[in-house]
């Protein structure tokens, strides 16, 4: 089950709630009973061993240095 991190705007506590993805946008009450909370954006780490190779050929922002 996914875990969502919230922060209470009243007491500034950060807490985690486990709930189905279908309920990800539902409000959450902090452990102290306050209901003025906001869901935090969490970074997700995905494991794995393969990665795409870095592009080569020099250049900069627009692919191969063909900026005009």
GITADA-V217049 format. One record per backbone hydrogen bond with DSSP energy under -0.5 kcal/mol. NH is the residue of the N-H (numbers start at 0). CO is the residue of the C=O. If there is no record, write none. Layout:
NH:CO ; NH:CO
This chain:
3:16 ; 5:14 ; 6:37 ; 7:12 ; 8:35 ; 9:35 ; 11:7 ; 14:5 ; 16:3 ; 18:1 ; 18:16 ; 22:19 ; 23:20 ; 25:22 ; 29:33 ; 32:29 ; 36:34 ; 37:6 ; 39:4 ; 41:39 ; 44:42 ; 45:43 ; 46:44 ; 62:59 ; 63:57 ; 65:62
